[in-house]
Amino acid sequence: MIKLKDVNFIRDNVKSHHEWMQNSLPMIASENITSPLAREMLATDFGHRYAEGDPGERYYEGCQYLDKVELRTQKLAKEIFNAPKSDVRPISGVMANMAAVFALTEPGDKVLALNVSDGAHISHSKHSVVGMHGLEVKEIPYNQNKLNINKEELKEKIKQEKPKLVILGASVFPFPHPVKEAAEAAEDLDTRILYDAAHVLGLIAGNKFQDPLSEGADVVTGSTHKTLPGPQGGITLHKEELDESIREKVFPAIHSNHHLNNLAALGITLAETKEFGNEYATQIVKNAKKLANELAKNNIDVLGNGEEYTRSHQILLDVSKEGGGAKIAQKMEDSNIIANKNLLPWDEENNTHQPSGIRLGVQELTRIGMKESEMKKVAEIISDIIKSNKSINKIKKEVKALKKDFNKIHYCYDGSMDAYQYPKLR
Ligand SMILES: Cc1ncc(COP(=O)(O)O)c(C=O)c1O
């Protein structure tokens, strides 16, 4: 009886979450929703099995179908990203970064990475993968007014510091990074370039962002669930000569089993990306630009590079004059708009609980079919939350009314399922 109570507690809370998402605008820039066919894969027996090692050379029996799926997923990844090699086994973006960093450096080596307040993911910092591997971190020069890395200073710093690794790509990532310039500076040195595409992987797949591999990155890592609308997971795309060392870091160094139901869902997502990826990425970028422009028209402080606000799925707002990121993010959540407070480049790096900014992402709103006209409405609502005295209840009603017509999944083979539907298993 008590056990059933626990089961009901969990199911009821998950159901409540579904209902909330159904009535909300999810705008966390690192999230997305999977397609119905990918979700089917997540519920399969693949999720119960072990397949340690490489296809055809597993440590356990029972892998004949798992192997075929892994090889096809790998092939799709190489094809979509025009990558010589790919590892589709990492179970998250951090694990992909860990495998790449471990493969490319030795403890004591020097690494150039962005500060977290300039947009780096924590795994690029001394607090996580880079620090844990005993690397010496030097800061990548950042231009706060351009919201981007300072190209010339980066080139100089690479030549001067001669690091073993330069980590580009970021969590706050409105504009493409100077990969070409970094690769040129690294050309005659023993320096590798790692590009963390966690956020922009779907935009790269759809040819709507820079192509880091062709620009000279040695390894691209990523999460598979942000602008790429796949299951939670990680991926590496890399040069042929690095394949052996990266694969042996993925397994056996940092994983035993990878998550095979997620792998199958990733395969489906990549197949759908081949078909719909360009259309999806094109609309994401259009929506982000429109939302940013509309917010700016409403006198919201949208950050940009002086010429434009964004070229990705992300928009950054400075809300320090309106009480700060924590206050506004909470007000947004109370109004059923889910986004996160974020450090801005001039914030103290350890001030993560009281930062000045809000980071918005439009990839999920795009996935459920919203276009430019909805972005105008979303901008009005967010502007009201930030600037007006309108009651939260009234705003929440507007959010629900807007969301009502956008609960189907787009840019996939069968979008008839409700995006936030609770699984119908029983
Ligand atoms: C740039 C970047 N890299 C890595 C990660 C970590 O990805 P995961 O959550 O898949 O481990 C994130 C997460 O948001 C990220 O923004």
The ligand as an SDF file (V2000), in Angstrom:
LIG
                    3D

 16 16  0  0  0  0  0  0  0  0999 V2000
   28.3500   24.5020  -24.0750 C   0  0  0  0  0  0  0  0  0  0  0  0
   27.8440   23.3600  -23.2760 C   0  0  0  0  0  0  0  0  0  0  0  0
   28.5860   22.2350  -23.2160 N   0  0  0  0  0  0  0  0  0  0  0  0
   28.1990   21.1790  -22.5050 C   0  0  0  0  0  0  0  0  0  0  0  0
   27.0070   21.1940  -21.8250 C   0  0  0  0  0  0  0  0  0  0  0  0
   26.6520   20.0130  -20.9940 C   0  0  0  0  0  0  0  0  0  0  0  0
   25.7810   19.2240  -21.6330 O   0  0  0  0  0  0  0  0  0  0  0  0
   25.0470   18.0250  -20.8830 P   0  0  0  0  0  0  0  0  0  0  0  0
   24.0230   18.6480  -20.0230 O   0  0  0  0  0  0  0  0  0  0  0  0
   24.5120   17.2510  -22.0500 O   0  0  0  0  0  0  0  0  0  0  0  0
   26.0830   17.2800  -20.1240 O   0  0  0  0  0  0  0  0  0  0  0  0
   26.1960   22.3060  -21.8530 C   0  0  0  0  0  0  0  0  0  0  0  0
   24.9170   22.2940  -21.1150 C   0  0  0  0  0  0  0  0  0  0  0  0
   24.0530   23.0720  -21.1870 O   0  0  0  0  0  0  0  0  0  0  0  0
   26.6310   23.4250  -22.5950 C   0  0  0  0  0  0  0  0  0  0  0  0
   25.9120   24.5540  -22.6190 O   0  0  0  0  0  0  0  0  0  0  0  0
  1  2  1  0
  2  3  1  0
  2 15  2  0
  3  4  2  0
  4  5  1  0
  5  6  1  0
  5 12  2  0
  6  7  1  0
  7  8  1  0
  8  9  2  0
  8 10  1  0
  8 11  1  0
 12 13  1  0
 12 15  1  0
 13 14  2  0
 15 16  1  0
M  END
$$$$
